[in-house]
Amino acid sequence: EYRYLKNNMPRREINETDKAYIAGIIDGEGCIMFGCTSRNAKRYKSPSFYSSVSVEMGCKEVPGFLFKLLGGGLKSRIRKDRNRQMWIWYISGKIGGEVLKEIYPYLRLKKQEVELYIKFQETLNYQGSWKRLTEEIKQFRFNLIQELKELRLSYGY
């Protein structure tokens, strides 16, 4: 069972100390994701793509801090394998890319994942039109998704 909170307030300015702290959290506990929701996406004319950044922890304070400072969402769930409540902060799409760009200089472990995320974000159209993706953009996204998978395999997860 999940409980959700959304923070739609404008994002506040992040000072350098907080950027470094957030980078450490993302390096240690963060999950940088992007992909395609359909299993047979390559054969569809307009597959559905997604991107998000999240942090899951057993304490509420750190995800709560990220939620208050950066916006996005905060949810909780009971983790069955540990019978423990977990707190998840998440942010998606363009705003996720903006946050990652701001903390990038302070990252140590996940710089390559962030670089791929930012490249993925640069292919998105934020002009409000829902035009079909060109084959070149779809293939570029699929290549980035594959690069992310290979990078994670090289880490051993």
DSSP file with accessible surface (Angstrom, degrees, kcal/mol):
  #  RESIDUE AA STRUCTURE BP1 BP2  ACC     N-H-->O    O-->H-N    N-H-->O    O-->H-N    TCO  KAPPA ALPHA  PHI   PSI    X-CA   Y-CA   Z-CA
    1    1 A E              0   0  185      0, 0.0    77,-0.5     0, 0.0     2,-0.3   0.000 360.0 360.0 360.0 130.8    0.0    0.0    0.0
    2    2 A Y        -     0   0  102     75,-0.1     2,-0.4    73,-0.1    75,-0.2  -0.850 360.0-159.2-109.9 147.1    1.3    3.4   -1.0
    3    3 A R  E     -A   76   0A 133     73,-1.4    73,-1.4    -2,-0.3     2,-0.4  -0.992  19.0-154.8-120.4 135.6    0.5    6.9    0.3
    4    4 A Y  E     -A   75   0A 134     -2,-0.4     2,-0.4    71,-0.2    71,-0.2  -0.880  17.1-179.2-117.3 143.3    1.3    9.8   -2.0
    5    5 A L  E     -A   74   0A  91     69,-2.0    69,-2.1    -2,-0.4     2,-0.4  -0.992  13.0-157.0-129.8 142.9    2.1   13.5   -1.4
    6    6 A K  E     -A   73   0A 130     -2,-0.4     2,-0.6    67,-0.2    67,-0.2  -0.953   5.4-159.3-120.8 140.8    2.7   15.9   -4.3
    7    7 A N  E     +A   72   0A  28     65,-2.6    65,-1.1    -2,-0.4    -2,-0.0  -0.923  18.2 166.8-119.0 102.8    4.6   19.2   -4.0
    8    8 A N        +     0   0  147     -2,-0.6    -1,-0.1    63,-0.1     3,-0.1   0.227  36.1 123.2 -99.9  12.4    3.7   21.5   -6.8
    9    9 A M  S    S-     0   0  138      1,-0.1     3,-0.1    59,-0.0    -2,-0.1  -0.398  77.5 -88.3 -69.1 152.0    5.3   24.6   -5.3
   10   10 A P        -     0   0  109      0, 0.0     2,-0.1     0, 0.0    -1,-0.1  -0.344  52.0-102.9 -59.8 141.0    8.0   26.4   -7.3
   11   11 A R        -     0   0   71     59,-0.1    59,-0.1    -3,-0.1     2,-0.1  -0.438  36.4-128.7 -68.0 137.9   11.4   24.9   -6.7
   12   12 A R        -     0   0  149     57,-1.1     2,-0.1    56,-0.2    -1,-0.1  -0.446  31.4 -87.6 -82.9 161.7   13.6   27.0   -4.4
   13   13 A E        -     0   0  166     -2,-0.1     2,-0.5     1,-0.1    -1,-0.1  -0.426  42.5-136.7 -64.3 138.6   17.2   28.0   -5.1
   14   14 A I        -     0   0    3     -2,-0.1     2,-0.1    -3,-0.1    -1,-0.1  -0.887  12.7-140.9-104.4 124.2   19.6   25.3   -4.0
   15   15 A N     >  -     0   0   87     -2,-0.5     4,-2.3     1,-0.1     5,-0.2  -0.335  28.2-104.6 -78.5 166.7   22.8   26.6   -2.2
   16   16 A E  H  > S+     0   0  100      1,-0.2     4,-2.2     2,-0.2     5,-0.2   0.858 119.1  54.1 -62.9 -36.7   26.1   24.9   -2.9
   17   17 A T  H  > S+     0   0  110      1,-0.2     4,-2.3     2,-0.2    -1,-0.2   0.935 110.5  46.2 -63.1 -45.4   26.1   23.0    0.4
   18   18 A D  H  > S+     0   0   39      2,-0.2     4,-3.2     1,-0.2     5,-0.2   0.874 109.1  55.8 -65.5 -36.9   22.7   21.5   -0.3
   19   19 A K  H  X S+     0   0   28     -4,-2.3     4,-2.3     2,-0.2    -1,-0.2   0.932 110.1  45.6 -59.4 -44.9   23.8   20.6   -3.9
   20   20 A A  H  X S+     0   0   42     -4,-2.2     4,-2.0     2,-0.2    -2,-0.2   0.913 114.0  48.9 -65.3 -41.1   26.8   18.7   -2.5
   21   21 A Y  H  X S+     0   0  109     -4,-2.3     4,-2.1     2,-0.2    -2,-0.2   0.939 112.0  48.2 -63.4 -46.1   24.6   17.0    0.2
   22   22 A I  H  X S+     0   0    0     -4,-3.2     4,-2.9     1,-0.2     5,-0.2   0.907 108.7  54.6 -62.7 -40.5   22.0   16.0   -2.5
   23   23 A A  H  X S+     0   0    0     -4,-2.3     4,-3.0    -5,-0.2    -1,-0.2   0.911 107.5  50.3 -60.0 -42.2   24.7   14.6   -4.7
   24   24 A G  H  X S+     0   0   44     -4,-2.0     4,-2.2     2,-0.2     5,-0.3   0.900 111.1  48.7 -62.8 -39.8   25.9   12.4   -1.9
   25   25 A I  H  X>S+     0   0   17     -4,-2.1     4,-3.6     2,-0.2     5,-0.8   0.941 113.6  46.1 -64.1 -47.1   22.4   11.1   -1.3
   26   26 A I  H  X5S+     0   0    2     -4,-2.9     4,-1.3     3,-0.2    -2,-0.2   0.925 112.7  50.6 -63.4 -43.9   21.9   10.4   -5.0
   27   27 A D  H  <5S+     0   0   17     -4,-3.0    -1,-0.2    -5,-0.2    -2,-0.2   0.914 123.0  30.9 -58.6 -41.8   25.3    8.7   -5.3
   28   28 A G  H  <5S+     0   0   53     -4,-2.2    -2,-0.2    -5,-0.2    -3,-0.2   0.893 140.6   8.3 -87.4 -42.1   24.5    6.5   -2.3
   29   29 A E  H  <5S+     0   0  106     -4,-3.6    27,-0.9    -5,-0.3    -3,-0.2   0.411  97.6 112.8-122.5  -3.0   20.8    5.9   -2.3
   30   30 A G  E  << -B   55   0A   7     -4,-1.3     2,-0.4    -5,-0.8    25,-0.2  -0.371  47.1-154.1 -82.4 156.6   19.5    7.3   -5.6
   31   31 A C  E     -B   54   0A  45     23,-2.7    23,-2.1    -2,-0.1     2,-0.6  -0.989   5.3-164.4-128.3 118.9   18.0    5.6   -8.5
   32   32 A I  E     +B   53   0A   0     -2,-0.4     2,-0.4    21,-0.2    21,-0.2  -0.931  22.4 175.1-105.7 117.2   18.3    7.3  -11.9
   33   33 A M  E     +B   52   0A  60     19,-3.0    19,-2.8    -2,-0.6     2,-0.3  -0.950  19.0 155.9-129.6 144.6   15.9    5.8  -14.4
   34   34 A F  E     +B   51   0A   8     -2,-0.4     2,-0.3    17,-0.3    17,-0.2  -0.938  24.5 115.7-155.5 152.4   14.6    6.2  -17.9
   35   35 A G  E     -B   50   0A   3     15,-2.2    15,-2.2    -2,-0.3     2,-0.4  -0.959  56.9 -69.6 179.4-160.6   13.1    3.8  -20.3
   36   36 A C  E     -B   49   0A  27     -2,-0.3    13,-0.2    13,-0.2     5,-0.1  -0.977  25.0-147.3-127.9 135.6   10.1    2.7  -22.3
   37   37 A T  S    S+     0   0   91     11,-2.8     2,-0.4    -2,-0.4    12,-0.1   0.691  75.2  79.2 -79.8 -18.2    7.0    1.3  -20.8
   38   38 A S    >   -     0   0   38     10,-0.4     3,-1.1     1,-0.1     4,-0.1  -0.731  67.1-147.6 -97.4 137.3    6.0   -1.1  -23.6
   39   39 A R  T 3  S+     0   0  241     -2,-0.4     3,-0.2     1,-0.3    -1,-0.1   0.852 104.2  37.2 -66.6 -36.0    7.7   -4.5  -23.9
   40   40 A N  T >> S+     0   0   84      1,-0.2     3,-1.5     2,-0.1     4,-0.5  -0.193  78.7 138.6-107.2  40.7    7.4   -4.4  -27.7
   41   41 A A  G X4  +     0   0    5     -3,-1.1     3,-1.2     1,-0.3    -1,-0.2   0.794  57.8  67.5 -60.6 -32.5    8.1   -0.7  -28.0
   42   42 A K  G 34 S+     0   0  141      1,-0.3    -1,-0.3    -3,-0.2    -2,-0.1   0.782 101.2  48.7 -64.0 -23.9   10.3   -0.9  -31.0
   43   43 A R  G <4 S+     0   0  175     -3,-1.5    -1,-0.3     3,-0.0     2,-0.2   0.607  94.1  90.9 -92.3 -10.5    7.4   -2.0  -33.2
   44   44 A Y  S << S-     0   0  101     -3,-1.2    -6,-0.0    -4,-0.5     0, 0.0  -0.594  74.5-135.2 -84.2 149.2    5.0    0.8  -32.0
   45   45 A K  S    S+     0   0  138      1,-0.3    88,-0.3    -2,-0.2    -1,-0.1   0.881  99.5  18.3 -69.5 -39.2    4.8    4.1  -33.9
   46   46 A S  S    S-     0   0   62     86,-0.1    -1,-0.3    -3,-0.0    -4,-0.1  -0.654  79.7-171.5-133.9  80.2    4.8    6.1  -30.7
   47   47 A P        -     0   0   13      0, 0.0     2,-0.6     0, 0.0    86,-0.1  -0.272  30.2-108.8 -66.6 159.5    6.1    4.1  -27.7
   48   48 A S        -     0   0   70      2,-0.0   -11,-2.8     0, 0.0   -10,-0.4  -0.826  36.1-168.6 -96.8 121.2    5.7    5.7  -24.2
   49   49 A F  E     -B   36   0A  31     -2,-0.6     2,-0.3   -13,-0.2   -13,-0.2  -0.730   4.0-174.0-106.8 156.4    9.0    6.8  -22.6
   50   50 A Y  E     -B   35   0A 101    -15,-2.2   -15,-2.2    -2,-0.3     2,-0.3  -0.953   8.9-170.4-143.3 161.2    9.6    7.9  -19.0
   51   51 A S  E     +B   34   0A  10     -2,-0.3    42,-1.8   -17,-0.2     2,-0.3  -0.970  15.8 156.8-152.4 142.1   12.4    9.3  -16.8
   52   52 A S  E     -BC  33  92A  20    -19,-2.8   -19,-3.0    -2,-0.3     2,-0.4  -0.991  29.5-143.3-160.5 161.2   12.7    9.8  -13.1
   53   53 A V  E     +BC  32  91A   2     38,-3.0    38,-2.3    -2,-0.3     2,-0.3  -0.991  30.2 172.8-126.1 135.6   15.0   10.2  -10.2
   54   54 A S  E     -BC  31  90A  19    -23,-2.1   -23,-2.7    -2,-0.4     2,-0.4  -0.971  24.3-158.4-145.1 159.1   14.2    8.7   -6.8
   55   55 A V  E     -BC  30  89A   0     34,-2.3    34,-2.6    -2,-0.3     2,-0.5  -0.990  11.6-167.3-136.6 127.3   15.6    8.0   -3.3
   56   56 A E  E     + C   0  88A  54    -27,-0.9     2,-0.3    -2,-0.4    32,-0.2  -0.971  18.2 158.3-119.7 127.1   14.2    5.3   -1.0
   57   57 A M  E     - C   0  87A  40     30,-2.6    30,-3.4    -2,-0.5    -2,-0.0  -0.966  48.3-123.6-144.0 159.7   15.1    5.1    2.6
   58   58 A G  S    S+     0   0   21     -2,-0.3     2,-0.3    28,-0.2    27,-0.1   0.669  96.2  66.3 -77.6 -19.0   13.8    3.7    5.9
   59   59 A C  S    S-     0   0   48     28,-0.1    28,-0.2     1,-0.1    -2,-0.2  -0.791  72.2-147.0-102.8 150.5   13.8    7.2    7.6
   60   60 A K  S  > S+     0   0   93     -2,-0.3     4,-2.7     1,-0.1     5,-0.2   0.728  82.6  79.6 -85.2 -21.4   11.5    9.9    6.4
   61   61 A E  H  > S+     0   0  141      1,-0.2     4,-2.2     2,-0.2    -1,-0.1   0.895  94.7  41.8 -60.5 -47.5   13.8   12.9    7.2
   62   62 A V  H  > S+     0   0   21      2,-0.2     4,-2.3     1,-0.2     5,-0.2   0.969 118.7  42.8 -70.7 -51.8   16.0   12.7    4.1
   63   63 A P  H  > S+     0   0    0      0, 0.0     4,-2.4     0, 0.0    -1,-0.2   0.906 115.1  53.5 -58.8 -35.1   13.3   12.0    1.5
   64   64 A G  H  X S+     0   0    9     -4,-2.7     4,-2.5     2,-0.2    -2,-0.2   0.894 106.8  51.0 -64.2 -39.8   11.2   14.6    3.3
   65   65 A F  H  X S+     0   0   62     -4,-2.2     4,-2.4    -5,-0.2     5,-0.3   0.934 111.3  47.6 -61.3 -46.0   14.1   17.1    3.0
   66   66 A L  H  X>S+     0   0    0     -4,-2.3     4,-3.1     1,-0.2     5,-0.5   0.908 111.4  51.9 -62.2 -40.9   14.3   16.4   -0.8
   67   67 A F  H  X5S+     0   0   28     -4,-2.4     4,-1.6    -5,-0.2    -2,-0.2   0.927 112.6  44.1 -61.4 -46.3   10.6   16.8   -1.2
   68   68 A K  H  <5S+     0   0  150     -4,-2.5    -2,-0.2     1,-0.2    -1,-0.2   0.888 122.4  37.2 -68.3 -38.6   10.5   20.2    0.6
   69   69 A L  H  <5S+     0   0    7     -4,-2.4   -57,-1.1    -5,-0.2    -2,-0.2   0.904 131.5  22.8 -81.3 -41.3   13.5   21.6   -1.2
   70   70 A L  H  <5S-     0   0    3     -4,-3.1    -3,-0.2     1,-0.3     2,-0.2   0.562  92.0-140.5-107.6 -13.0   13.1   20.1   -4.7
   71   71 A G     << +     0   0    6     -4,-1.6     2,-0.3    -5,-0.5    -1,-0.3  -0.535  52.2 114.0  84.1-153.6    9.4   19.3   -5.1
   72   72 A G  E    S-A    7   0A  20    -65,-1.1   -65,-2.6    -2,-0.2     2,-0.3  -0.666  72.9 -44.6  87.7-138.3    8.2   16.2   -6.8
   73   73 A G  E     -AD   6  90A   0     17,-2.9    17,-2.2    -2,-0.3     2,-0.4  -0.899  36.4-157.6-133.6 159.0    6.5   13.5   -4.8
   74   74 A L  E     +AD   5  89A   4    -69,-2.1   -69,-2.0    -2,-0.3     2,-0.3  -0.994  21.2 167.7-135.9 127.6    6.8   11.6   -1.6
   75   75 A K  E     -AD   4  88A  46     13,-2.6    13,-3.3    -2,-0.4     2,-0.3  -0.953  18.8-149.5-138.3 158.6    5.3    8.2   -0.9
   76   76 A S  E     +AD   3  87A   4    -73,-1.4   -73,-1.4    -2,-0.3     2,-0.3  -0.919  16.0 172.5-125.8 155.2    5.6    5.5    1.7
   77   77 A R  E     - D   0  86A  58      9,-2.0     9,-3.4    -2,-0.3     2,-0.6  -0.976  35.9-110.0-153.3 159.2    5.2    1.8    1.4
   78   78 A I  E     - D   0  85A  86    -77,-0.5     2,-0.8    -2,-0.3     7,-0.2  -0.865  29.4-141.5 -93.5 120.7    5.7   -1.2    3.6
   79   79 A R  E >>> - D   0  84A  56      5,-3.5     5,-1.5    -2,-0.6     4,-1.2  -0.755  10.8-159.4 -85.1 112.8    8.6   -3.3    2.4
   80   80 A K  T 345S+     0   0  186     -2,-0.8    -1,-0.2     1,-0.3     3,-0.1   0.842  85.1  59.0 -67.1 -35.2    7.5   -6.9    2.8
   81   81 A D  T 345S+     0   0  114      1,-0.2    -1,-0.3    -3,-0.1    -2,-0.0   0.734 124.0  23.9 -70.0 -17.4   10.9   -8.5    2.8
   82   82 A R  T <45S-     0   0  141     -3,-0.9    -1,-0.2     2,-0.2    -2,-0.2   0.390  97.8-131.2-120.7  -2.9   11.9   -6.3    5.8
   83   83 A N  T  <5 +     0   0  139     -4,-1.2     2,-0.3     1,-0.2    -3,-0.2   0.919  66.7 127.3  48.5  51.1    8.4   -5.6    7.2
   84   84 A R  E   < - D   0  79A 124     -5,-1.5    -5,-3.5    -7,-0.0     2,-0.3  -0.989  66.4-111.1-140.2 145.3    9.4   -2.0    7.4
   85   85 A Q  E     - D   0  78A  75     -2,-0.3     2,-0.3    -7,-0.2    -7,-0.2  -0.595  35.0-164.5 -78.1 132.8    8.0    1.3    6.2
   86   86 A M  E     - D   0  77A   8     -9,-3.4    -9,-2.0    -2,-0.3     2,-0.4  -0.910   9.4-145.1-118.0 148.1   10.0    2.9    3.5
   87   87 A W  E     -CD  57  76A  26    -30,-3.4   -30,-2.6    -2,-0.3     2,-0.5  -0.943  13.6-166.2-115.9 132.6    9.9    6.5    2.2
   88   88 A I  E     -CD  56  75A  12    -13,-3.3   -13,-2.6    -2,-0.4     2,-0.4  -0.976   6.6-167.9-125.1 120.3   10.4    7.3   -1.4
   89   89 A W  E     +CD  55  74A   0    -34,-2.6   -34,-2.3    -2,-0.5     2,-0.3  -0.858  19.7 175.5 -98.2 141.2   11.1   10.8   -2.9
   90   90 A Y  E     -CD  54  73A  39    -17,-2.2   -17,-2.9    -2,-0.4     2,-0.3  -0.994  19.0-178.8-147.6 152.6   10.8   11.0   -6.6
   91   91 A I  E     -C   53   0A   6    -38,-2.3   -38,-3.0    -2,-0.3     2,-0.3  -0.980  17.5-163.4-146.1 146.3   10.9   13.6   -9.4
   92   92 A S  E >>  -C   52   0A  70     -2,-0.3     4,-1.0   -40,-0.2     3,-0.7  -0.843  36.6  -2.4-134.2 169.3   10.5   13.1  -13.1
   93   93 A G  H 3> S-     0   0   17    -42,-1.8     4,-1.8    -2,-0.3     3,-0.2  -0.142 116.0  -5.3  61.1-140.6   11.0   14.4  -16.5
   94   94 A K  H 3> S+     0   0  104      1,-0.2     4,-2.2     2,-0.2    -1,-0.2   0.865 133.3  53.8 -59.5 -41.5   12.4   17.8  -17.2
   95   95 A I  H <> S+     0   0   84     -3,-0.7     4,-2.4     1,-0.2    -1,-0.2   0.900 105.6  54.5 -65.7 -37.7   12.6   18.9  -13.6
   96   96 A G  H  X S+     0   0    0     -4,-1.0     4,-2.4     1,-0.2    -1,-0.2   0.920 108.5  49.4 -59.2 -42.2   14.6   15.7  -12.7
   97   97 A G  H  X S+     0   0    4     -4,-1.8     4,-2.3     2,-0.2    -2,-0.2   0.895 108.7  52.6 -63.9 -39.3   17.1   16.7  -15.4
   98   98 A E  H  X S+     0   0   74     -4,-2.2     4,-1.7     2,-0.2    -2,-0.2   0.923 110.5  47.4 -63.2 -43.3   17.3   20.2  -14.1
   99   99 A V  H  X S+     0   0    3     -4,-2.4     4,-1.9     1,-0.2     5,-0.2   0.939 111.4  50.7 -63.3 -45.7   18.1   18.9  -10.6
  100  100 A L  H  X S+     0   0    1     -4,-2.4     4,-1.3     1,-0.2    -1,-0.2   0.880 107.8  53.3 -63.2 -36.4   20.7   16.5  -11.9
  101  101 A K  H  < S+     0   0  114     -4,-2.3    -1,-0.2     1,-0.2    -2,-0.2   0.895 108.5  51.0 -63.5 -38.4   22.4   19.2  -13.9
  102  102 A E  H  < S+     0   0   46     -4,-1.7    -2,-0.2     1,-0.2    -1,-0.2   0.858 117.4  36.9 -68.5 -36.0   22.7   21.3  -10.7
  103  103 A I  H >X S+     0   0    0     -4,-1.9     3,-1.9     1,-0.2     4,-0.7   0.576  88.7 100.9 -93.1  -7.4   24.3   18.6   -8.6
  104  104 A Y  G >< S+     0   0   63     -4,-1.3     3,-1.4     1,-0.3    -1,-0.2   0.841  75.0  56.9 -48.4 -46.6   26.4   17.1  -11.4
  105  105 A P  G 34 S+     0   0   88      0, 0.0    -1,-0.3     0, 0.0    -2,-0.1   0.781 109.1  48.2 -60.7 -22.4   29.7   18.7  -10.3
  106  106 A Y  G <4 S+     0   0   81     -3,-1.9    -2,-0.2    -4,-0.1     2,-0.1   0.535  87.6 105.7 -95.0  -9.6   29.4   17.1   -6.9
  107  107 A L    <<  +     0   0    6     -3,-1.4   -83,-0.1    -4,-0.7   -84,-0.1  -0.417  36.6 173.1 -71.2 149.5   28.6   13.6   -8.0
  108  108 A R  S    S+     0   0  218    -85,-0.2    -1,-0.1    -2,-0.1     3,-0.1   0.667  75.1  25.6-120.7 -40.3   31.3   10.9   -7.8
  109  109 A L  S    S+     0   0  118      1,-0.1     3,-0.3     2,-0.1     4,-0.2   0.794 120.8  43.3-100.3 -33.9   29.6    7.6   -8.7
  110  110 A K  S  > S+     0   0   19      1,-0.2     4,-2.3     2,-0.1     5,-0.2   0.111  70.7 114.5-109.3  25.1   26.7    8.3  -10.9
  111  111 A K  H  > S+     0   0   67      1,-0.2     4,-2.5     2,-0.2    -1,-0.2   0.910  80.0  50.2 -60.5 -43.1   28.0   10.9  -13.3
  112  112 A Q  H  > S+     0   0  107     -3,-0.3     4,-2.1     2,-0.2    -1,-0.2   0.903 109.9  50.1 -64.5 -40.0   27.7    8.6  -16.3
  113  113 A E  H  > S+     0   0    1      1,-0.2     4,-2.4     2,-0.2    -1,-0.2   0.912 111.5  49.3 -62.8 -41.0   24.1    7.7  -15.5
  114  114 A V  H  X S+     0   0    0     -4,-2.3     4,-2.8     2,-0.2     5,-0.2   0.907 107.4  54.2 -65.9 -40.4   23.3   11.4  -15.2
  115  115 A E  H  X S+     0   0   81     -4,-2.5     4,-2.2     1,-0.2    -1,-0.2   0.925 110.8  46.1 -59.6 -42.3   25.0   12.2  -18.5
  116  116 A L  H  X S+     0   0   11     -4,-2.1     4,-2.5     2,-0.2    -1,-0.2   0.914 111.4  52.2 -65.5 -41.8   22.8    9.5  -20.2
  117  117 A Y  H  X S+     0   0    0     -4,-2.4     4,-2.8     2,-0.2    -2,-0.2   0.926 110.0  48.7 -59.6 -45.5   19.7   10.9  -18.4
  118  118 A I  H  X S+     0   0   23     -4,-2.8     4,-2.0     2,-0.2    -1,-0.2   0.920 110.5  50.2 -65.4 -40.8   20.4   14.4  -19.6
  119  119 A K  H  X S+     0   0   90     -4,-2.2     4,-0.5    -5,-0.2    -1,-0.2   0.914 111.4  49.8 -61.1 -41.3   20.9   13.2  -23.2
  120  120 A F  H >< S+     0   0    1     -4,-2.5     3,-1.4     1,-0.2    -2,-0.2   0.935 110.0  50.6 -61.3 -45.7   17.6   11.4  -22.9
  121  121 A Q  H >< S+     0   0   16     -4,-2.8     3,-1.9     1,-0.3    -1,-0.2   0.839  99.5  64.8 -62.6 -34.1   15.9   14.5  -21.6
  122  122 A E  H 3< S+     0   0  134     -4,-2.0    -1,-0.3     1,-0.3    -2,-0.2   0.692  95.9  58.9 -66.1 -15.9   17.3   16.6  -24.5
  123  123 A T  T << S+     0   0   24     -3,-1.4    -1,-0.3    -4,-0.5     2,-0.3   0.488  85.8 101.7 -89.1  -3.8   15.2   14.5  -27.0
  124  124 A L    <   -     0   0   46     -3,-1.9     2,-0.6    -4,-0.2    -3,-0.0  -0.594  68.2-136.1 -85.4 145.7   11.9   15.5  -25.3
  125  125 A N        +     0   0   82     -2,-0.3     3,-0.3     1,-0.1    -2,-0.1  -0.873  22.6 176.2-102.8 116.1    9.7   18.1  -26.7
  126  126 A Y        +     0   0   97     -2,-0.6    -1,-0.1     1,-0.2    -2,-0.0   0.051  54.0 102.0-105.1  24.1    8.3   20.5  -24.1
  127  127 A Q  S    S-     0   0  164      2,-0.2    -1,-0.2     1,-0.0     3,-0.1   0.443  97.2-109.7 -86.9   0.2    6.5   22.7  -26.6
  128  128 A G  S    S+     0   0   64     -3,-0.3     2,-0.3     1,-0.3    -2,-0.1   0.499  79.3 122.9  88.4   1.7    3.1   21.2  -25.8
  129  129 A S        -     0   0   42      1,-0.1     2,-0.3     2,-0.0    -1,-0.3  -0.765  53.1-149.9 -99.8 147.8    2.7   19.3  -29.1
  130  130 A W        +     0   0  249     -2,-0.3     2,-0.1    -3,-0.1     3,-0.1  -0.471  35.5 159.5-111.5  59.1    2.2   15.6  -29.2
  131  131 A K        -     0   0  167     -2,-0.3    -6,-0.1     1,-0.1     2,-0.1  -0.463  48.8 -94.3 -78.3 154.1    3.8   14.8  -32.6
  132  132 A R        -     0   0  164     -2,-0.1     2,-0.2     1,-0.1    -1,-0.1  -0.381  44.5-108.4 -65.5 145.2    5.0   11.4  -33.4
  133  133 A L        -     0   0   41    -88,-0.3    -1,-0.1   -86,-0.1     2,-0.1  -0.479  31.3-115.8 -72.8 144.1    8.6   10.7  -32.7
  134  134 A T     >  -     0   0   67     -2,-0.2     4,-2.4     1,-0.1     5,-0.2  -0.405  24.2-114.9 -72.8 158.3   11.0   10.4  -35.6
  135  135 A E  H  > S+     0   0  116      1,-0.2     4,-2.7     2,-0.2     5,-0.2   0.870 116.8  57.2 -61.1 -34.8   12.6    7.0  -36.1
  136  136 A E  H  > S+     0   0  142      2,-0.2     4,-2.4     1,-0.2    -1,-0.2   0.921 108.4  44.7 -64.0 -43.6   16.0    8.7  -35.4
  137  137 A I  H  > S+     0   0   56      2,-0.2     4,-2.7     1,-0.2     5,-0.2   0.928 113.3  50.5 -68.2 -42.7   14.8    9.9  -32.0
  138  138 A K  H  X S+     0   0    6     -4,-2.4     4,-2.6     1,-0.2    -2,-0.2   0.950 113.1  45.7 -59.0 -47.3   13.2    6.6  -31.0
  139  139 A Q  H  X S+     0   0   89     -4,-2.7     4,-2.5     1,-0.2    -1,-0.2   0.906 111.0  53.0 -64.2 -39.0   16.4    4.7  -32.0
  140  140 A F  H  X S+     0   0   87     -4,-2.4     4,-2.2    -5,-0.2    -1,-0.2   0.930 111.1  47.2 -60.6 -44.2   18.6    7.3  -30.1
  141  141 A R  H  X S+     0   0   12     -4,-2.7     4,-2.6     2,-0.2    -2,-0.2   0.923 111.0  50.7 -64.0 -44.2   16.4    6.7  -27.0
  142  142 A F  H  X S+     0   0   22     -4,-2.6     4,-2.2     1,-0.2    -1,-0.2   0.896 109.8  51.4 -62.2 -37.4   16.6    3.0  -27.3
  143  143 A N  H  X S+     0   0   80     -4,-2.5     4,-2.5     2,-0.2    -1,-0.2   0.904 109.9  48.9 -64.8 -41.2   20.4    3.2  -27.6
  144  144 A L  H  X S+     0   0    2     -4,-2.2     4,-2.4     2,-0.2    -2,-0.2   0.906 109.6  52.1 -64.4 -40.5   20.6    5.3  -24.5
  145  145 A I  H  X S+     0   0   18     -4,-2.6     4,-2.2     1,-0.2    -2,-0.2   0.925 111.0  47.8 -60.6 -43.5   18.3    2.8  -22.6
  146  146 A Q  H  X S+     0   0   87     -4,-2.2     4,-2.6     1,-0.2    -2,-0.2   0.913 109.6  52.7 -65.0 -41.0   20.7    0.0  -23.7
  147  147 A E  H  X S+     0   0   91     -4,-2.5     4,-2.5     1,-0.2    -1,-0.2   0.900 108.8  50.4 -60.1 -42.0   23.7    2.0  -22.6
  148  148 A L  H  X S+     0   0    6     -4,-2.4     4,-2.5     2,-0.2    -1,-0.2   0.926 110.4  49.5 -63.0 -43.7   22.2    2.6  -19.1
  149  149 A K  H  X S+     0   0  120     -4,-2.2     4,-2.1     1,-0.2    -2,-0.2   0.927 112.9  46.9 -60.3 -44.9   21.5   -1.2  -18.8
  150  150 A E  H  X S+     0   0  108     -4,-2.6     4,-2.0     2,-0.2    -1,-0.2   0.889 110.5  52.6 -66.0 -38.9   25.1   -2.0  -19.8
  151  151 A L  H  X S+     0   0   20     -4,-2.5     4,-1.1    -5,-0.2    -2,-0.2   0.937 110.4  47.9 -61.4 -44.6   26.5    0.6  -17.4
  152  152 A R  H  X>S+     0   0   52     -4,-2.5     5,-2.3     1,-0.2     4,-0.7   0.877 108.9  53.6 -65.5 -37.9   24.5   -0.9  -14.5
  153  153 A L  H ><5S+     0   0  131     -4,-2.1     3,-0.8     1,-0.2    -1,-0.2   0.897 104.3  55.6 -63.2 -35.9   25.6   -4.4  -15.4
  154  154 A S  H 3<5S+     0   0   89     -4,-2.0    -1,-0.2     1,-0.3    -2,-0.2   0.790 106.2  52.0 -68.0 -25.2   29.2   -3.2  -15.3
  155  155 A Y  H 3<5S-     0   0   80     -4,-1.1    -1,-0.3    -3,-0.3    -2,-0.2   0.634 120.4-112.1 -78.9 -19.7   28.5   -2.0  -11.7
  156  156 A G  T <<5       0   0   68     -3,-0.8    -3,-0.2    -4,-0.7    -2,-0.1   0.659 360.0 360.0  94.7  17.5   27.1   -5.5  -10.8
  157  157 A Y      <       0   0  136     -5,-2.3    -1,-0.3     0, 0.0    -2,-0.2  -0.870 360.0 360.0-141.3 360.0   23.5   -4.5  -10.4
